[in-house]
Amino acid sequence: MNTKYHDLLKKSTAKPSLRPLKNITSEVIMIGSKQIILSLATVLMMGISAFAAKNDEVNQLAAKAFHKEFVNATNIVWEQKQDFLKVTFTLNDQVLFAYYNNNGDRQAVIRNLVSSQLPINLLADLKKEYNGFWISDLFEMASDDQTNYYITLENADKKIVLRSNGAENWSVYAKTKKDME
């Protein structure tokens, strides 16, 4: 008997292998699910790439401005916030914080202070007006050729945040009463 003919005869008389319909359906669903997942992943990656490209452009503008202004800065850490970039860095052995807008323009530079670093008249006003308070926070904010100081003062009953008008005097920025427990 011819082997080719014999093989064909065996194939034609053999029982077809039937897979359960349930397995075929689940395979079709899995293939469809994989295609949907791949499509979603592709769209998501395109969106992230567009967002990252925009942020990279902002980051490059801000980084260029930062490095031009703070040439000797070290320990530089960038943080992308929703509407701005925050840079924490060290300059002249002091930790500073610079804030840049989405156009890469510097908005402010902040540094923490100790009370002895305040201008004399601001320090004298504090000692005269808020003698029974202690300082829990104090920082200087420089922006647009103006420097303001913010100080948080506390006593047993109150918490007061003062803002300086330049180096001239203090005004109340916020005031809260402490909860008595």
C-alpha positions as CSV (number, residue, x, y, z in Angstrom):
1,M,0.0,0.0,0.0
2,N,1.2,3.5,-0.9
3,T,2.3,5.2,2.3
4,K,1.0,8.6,1.2
5,Y,-2.4,7.1,0.5
6,H,-2.3,5.2,3.8
7,D,-1.5,8.3,5.8
8,L,-4.3,10.2,4.1
9,L,-6.7,7.4,4.9
10,K,-5.8,7.4,8.5
11,K,-6.3,11.1,8.8
12,S,-9.7,11.1,7.1
13,T,-11.0,8.2,9.3
14,A,-9.5,9.4,12.6
15,K,-11.9,11.0,15.0
16,P,-11.6,14.7,15.0
17,S,-10.3,16.1,18.3
18,L,-13.0,18.2,19.8
19,R,-12.2,20.7,22.5
20,P,-14.9,21.7,24.8
21,L,-16.7,24.9,23.7
22,K,-16.0,26.3,27.2
23,N,-12.2,26.2,26.6
24,I,-12.5,27.8,23.2
25,T,-14.7,30.6,24.6
26,S,-12.3,31.4,27.4
27,E,-9.4,31.4,25.0
28,V,-11.2,33.9,22.8
29,I,-12.0,36.1,25.8
30,M,-8.4,35.9,27.0
31,I,-7.1,36.9,23.5
32,G,-9.6,39.8,23.4
33,S,-8.7,40.9,27.0
34,K,-5.0,40.8,26.1
35,Q,-5.7,43.1,23.1
36,I,-7.7,45.5,25.2
37,I,-5.0,45.6,27.9
38,L,-2.3,46.2,25.3
39,S,-4.4,49.0,23.7
40,L,-4.9,50.6,27.0
41,A,-1.3,50.3,27.9
42,T,-0.3,51.9,24.6
43,V,-2.7,54.9,25.1
44,L,-1.5,55.3,28.7
45,M,2.1,55.3,27.6
46,M,1.4,57.9,24.9
47,G,-0.3,60.1,27.5
48,I,2.6,59.7,30.0
49,S,5.1,60.4,27.3
50,A,3.3,63.7,26.4
51,F,3.1,64.7,30.0
52,A,6.8,63.8,30.6
53,A,7.9,65.7,27.6
54,K,6.1,68.8,28.8
55,N,7.6,68.3,32.3
56,D,11.0,67.7,30.9
57,E,10.8,71.0,29.0
58,V,9.8,72.8,32.2
59,N,12.4,71.0,34.2
60,Q,15.1,72.0,31.7
61,L,14.1,75.6,31.8
62,A,14.0,75.7,35.6
63,A,17.3,73.7,35.8
64,K,19.1,76.1,33.5
65,A,17.8,79.1,35.5
66,F,18.7,77.5,38.8
67,H,22.3,76.5,37.8
68,K,22.9,80.0,36.4
69,E,21.8,81.7,39.6
70,F,23.1,79.1,42.2
71,V,26.4,78.1,40.6
72,N,27.9,76.7,43.8
73,A,24.8,74.8,45.0
74,T,25.3,71.2,46.2
75,N,22.9,68.4,47.4
76,I,20.3,69.4,44.8
77,V,17.0,67.6,45.0
78,W,14.1,68.5,42.6
79,E,10.5,67.8,43.4
80,Q,7.7,68.2,40.8
81,K,4.5,69.5,42.3
82,Q,1.3,70.1,40.5
83,D,1.8,73.8,39.7
84,F,5.5,74.3,40.5
85,L,8.9,72.8,40.9
86,K,10.6,72.8,44.3
87,V,14.4,72.6,44.6
88,T,16.1,71.8,47.9
89,F,19.8,72.5,47.9
90,T,22.7,73.6,50.1
91,L,24.6,76.8,49.5
92,N,27.2,78.2,51.8
93,D,26.5,75.5,54.4
94,Q,22.8,76.4,54.5
95,V,19.8,74.5,53.3
96,L,17.6,76.6,50.9
97,F,14.4,76.0,49.0
98,A,13.8,77.5,45.6
99,Y,10.4,77.5,43.8
100,Y,9.9,77.7,40.0
101,N,6.7,78.1,38.0
102,N,5.8,76.0,35.0
103,N,7.6,78.5,32.7
104,G,10.9,77.9,34.5
105,D,10.8,81.3,36.3
106,R,12.0,81.5,39.9
107,Q,9.2,82.5,42.2
108,A,10.8,82.5,45.6
109,V,13.8,81.4,47.7
110,I,13.2,80.3,51.3
111,R,15.6,79.7,54.1
112,N,15.0,78.8,57.7
113,L,16.4,81.2,60.3
114,V,17.1,81.5,64.0
115,S,15.8,84.6,65.7
116,S,19.2,86.3,65.9
117,Q,19.2,86.4,62.1
118,L,16.2,88.7,62.0
119,P,16.6,92.5,61.4
120,I,17.1,94.3,64.7
121,N,13.8,96.3,64.6
122,L,11.7,93.1,63.9
123,L,13.4,91.3,66.7
124,A,12.8,94.2,69.1
125,D,9.1,94.3,68.1
126,L,8.8,90.6,68.9
127,K,10.3,91.0,72.3
128,K,8.1,94.0,73.1
129,E,4.7,92.7,71.7
130,Y,5.0,88.9,72.1
131,N,7.1,88.5,75.3
132,G,5.2,85.5,76.6
133,F,5.5,83.5,73.3
134,W,8.0,81.0,72.0
135,I,9.1,80.7,68.3
136,S,8.1,77.4,66.7
137,D,8.9,78.3,63.1
138,L,10.8,81.2,61.4
139,F,11.8,81.6,57.8
140,E,12.8,84.2,55.2
141,M,11.2,84.4,51.8
142,A,12.8,86.3,49.0
143,S,10.8,87.0,45.9
144,D,10.6,89.8,43.3
145,D,13.2,91.9,45.0
146,Q,11.4,91.8,48.3
147,T,12.2,89.9,51.4
148,N,9.6,89.0,54.0
149,Y,9.9,87.0,57.2
150,Y,7.3,84.6,58.6
151,I,7.3,83.6,62.2
152,T,5.1,81.2,64.1
153,L,4.7,82.1,67.8
154,E,3.0,80.0,70.4
155,N,2.0,80.1,74.0
156,A,-0.3,77.9,76.0
157,D,-3.5,79.3,74.5
158,K,-2.7,80.6,71.0
159,K,-0.7,80.1,67.9
160,I,0.0,83.2,65.8
161,V,1.7,83.5,62.4
162,L,3.2,86.9,61.7
163,R,4.4,88.2,58.4
164,S,6.8,91.1,58.0
165,N,6.3,93.9,55.6
166,G,9.9,93.9,54.4
167,A,12.2,94.6,57.3
168,E,9.9,97.3,58.8
169,N,7.1,95.7,61.0
170,W,5.0,92.7,61.6
171,S,1.3,92.0,60.7
172,V,-0.8,89.1,61.8
173,Y,-1.0,86.6,59.0
174,A,-3.0,83.9,60.8
175,K,-4.2,83.3,64.4
176,T,-5.6,80.2,66.0
177,K,-6.7,79.3,69.4
178,K,-5.3,76.0,70.8
179,D,-7.6,73.2,71.8
180,M,-7.6,72.6,75.5
181,E,-7.6,68.9,76.2
